[in-house]
Amino acid sequence: MTAAGSSYRRAVGSQARVVALAGAVLLVVGSVLPWARFSGFPGKMTLAGPGGARIGPLLLALVAALLLRQVPGSARAVRAASTFAFLITGLTVFFIGYSGGGADYVNAGAWVALAGALVYLLGGLGLDPSRPASSPPRSLPDAPWALPAEWLLTAGSTAVALYVFVHGLGIQSANVGRPNDVVIRGAISINALTNDGEFLAFLLLLIGLALVATRLGLLADLSAITKKHPTVFLAAGMIAATAFPFTQNGNGYALRIAASIGVFAAAAVGLNIVVGLAGLLDLGYIAFFGVGAYVAALVSGSVTSTIHTHIPFVFVIFLGAAVAGLFGILLGAPTLRLRGDYLAIVTLGFGEIFRITANNLDGNSGPSLTNGPNGVSNIPDLTIGSFSFGDNHHFLGVDLPFQANYYWLEIVVLVVVMTAFLRLSESRIGRAWVAIREDELAAAATGINTTRLKLLAFALGATLAGAAGTVDAHVVKVATPDSFTFLESALLLAAVILGGMGTVPGALVGATILYLIPEKLRFLQDLRLLVFGVVLVLIMRFRPEGLIPSSRRKREFHDDSGGADALSMPPGHGEHMA
Amino acid sequence: MSVLEATSVTKRFGGLTAVKDVSLVVNEGEVVGLIGPNGAGKTTFFNCLTGMETPTAGSVLYKGSQLPGRPDLITKAGVARTFQNIRLFNNMTALENVMVGRHTRTKAGVLAAVGRGPRYHREERESEEKARELLTFVGLGRVGDELAKSLPYGDQRRLEIARALATEPGLLLLDEPTAGMNPNETAAARDLVRAVQGKGIAVVLIEHDMRFVFGLCDRVAVLVQGEKLLEGSPAEVQSDERVIAAYLGKPTEDTAGES
């Protein structure tokens, strides 16, 4: 905490609660009044209008009610709520004024809300920011209804996750999802701005609510409950994932995005074995993914393939995985003697070699295999048996475009990869990997063949990436060298680290965020990557262990008792060690 | 029969000879002490025995056969060790640390781990049972689920011993097992080494606490500047003038308070 912050808190003193409550009341009043004076915003931005932008400040203002009853962590929760309420309100007012053409278009309600949000923020910042003593997760009282209630909470959490995902995906960026709007209205469409503003507001609301829940300890309680019922959690998660296409009402674009997220997540889980468990920094991971994609593309029966064969996909997925795994062994065998940074450099080089080679195997500068920069395109739709993945379906009164078929295929692949990861991480092999990550020398002295196990992790990660790659080739229908750049490797790595190293939910959340946010920020055009980078820096600053860390890593970063061994180290330990 | 037979082990780092022509025989069930001033080459000698360093010359036989050149194979053959500056897997629980020690005595591979057949479950259950037994054996039965790094210093040393024992060694090398311990912990460590000896495991230990060494060891070897100065019973070593001059100091000084 900065000195300025603490002197501000001293100045505001005990008035902070009153100020925050007053601001919150004003914000509530403002948020039920109309915000816009023109009809460009659906319903003039009354409460009936876009969700995140209006409901957000209202919900976050209601959090201030916590101040009336002192719950542990409530002050910090209100601080977070007031900050995000102000951000959302300010952003929305800016978007209304900007797309309307001036401040005149902003209605009185918005000004009341903005003033309220500012007062709320000033009050919130005056609250005591100290972290309450950590307590074990609370559980439901011991009653006959506790078990069904816990099941309901567990299943409900996956339903909420599905709803959030569906809603976030549903707020479409006009540049992508509604090409007609862009064509008709010209370069800047009002809809584009309202939609993008709405998505940002929704995102901020999500972060704000997550912070409030974390600071009140609700998330810890919930995760303790879901851990008690893993089967219910898994079943509910599977149902939610399977049900997703039914929520989209025939929207093929959304399903394609979801399928791509799934492929990305499967690759991230595979990379998590290499980085999260075995602790090997692999910066060229996308190359193995690319190997799988090219294998699938070449034997798909595409007319642009240089190998005019067609192998059924059931075999191709194993073939792609095996070839990628072979490359993993070829690369890993000589390089895994290297440690840390050196390995990172070699894998970085391999990633580039793969891309450049694929670029040059066009028959001119090298043997004809990959069609060079054009890649292998027009990959035909998958068929497994007599079932064609290119067919649309109509089921239970819902249109299921052909993308749904690919989505479900990818869910199956993802489940297989996740199962492999979870089972491995809790096994003799997984323990050996973690041991190597923790202390390679001690691991060797404990009887672990470190070279072999590192190679195993590396090859297994490559194999899973290859399998994911074969699916990806059929989802995007083309395999080009440009899809496998260093940026993609970096994004996968970022997904693993951001989500939380060594956990499956972490990799899933990380992959979803990293895929969705650049997709949704397209309206920022060139600024997109800048904003993206800022987001990554902020997450790493405030949550270095990742969004959903393993309990292990959480303690690694937030363990206050970690100094015990350092203090009791005896003097005179300078003797040489290997 | 001798458990360990190291003959003329020499280790040179460039111009420096850290270990010079050291021979040591350890018989079954023996506890042998290795003492000497800092920098005498004791740890380097241990490293040569466990494959962390390759000896420049000399041979090491374990139960009559040549030891392989890699740390993991040596551990598999039956020589386990602990480290002077504790090297636990800090972010694993105490139980997991010991279960890692079971690695060489178990077989489950990737397919077994993913497939999880009955044999996998049996092996995993046995590993956990053995690990819990060992934790109880070293007196850490209650802290199995704590992270290794959050254990007190003395417990970390015990945990390292439990992890080494999990590899089912015939010879255990302890590098300063009582460093940094208070008198109570040192007494407990002595009892633990005796208990290990009672399991039929031979022990070689490097130690600076002379009361500990002379009270526990069957034989003591003295290393000075990389060379073995003397080997004999605790009484012989304690009374040897060269040892007193090189290491123990004049009798008027406090000989037991070294650290």
Interface residues (C-beta under 8 A of the other chain):
Chain A: T419 A420 R423 L424 S427 R428 I429 G430 R431 A432 V434 A435 E438 D439 L441 A442 A443 A444 A445 T446 G447 I448 N449 T450 L456 L460 R552 R553 R555 E556 D559 S561 G562 A564 D565 S568 M569 P570 P571 G572 H573 G574 E575 H576 M577 A578
Chain B: A18 N38 G39 T43 T44 N47 T50 M52 E53 R70 P71 D72 L73 T75 K76 A80 R81 F83 Q84 N85 I86 R87 L88 F89 N90 N91 M92 E96 M99 V100 G101 R102 H103 T104 T106 A108 G109 V110 A112 A113 V114 R116 Y120 E123 E124 S127 L147 K149 S150 L151 P152 Y153 Q156 R163 A164 T167 A179 G180 S259
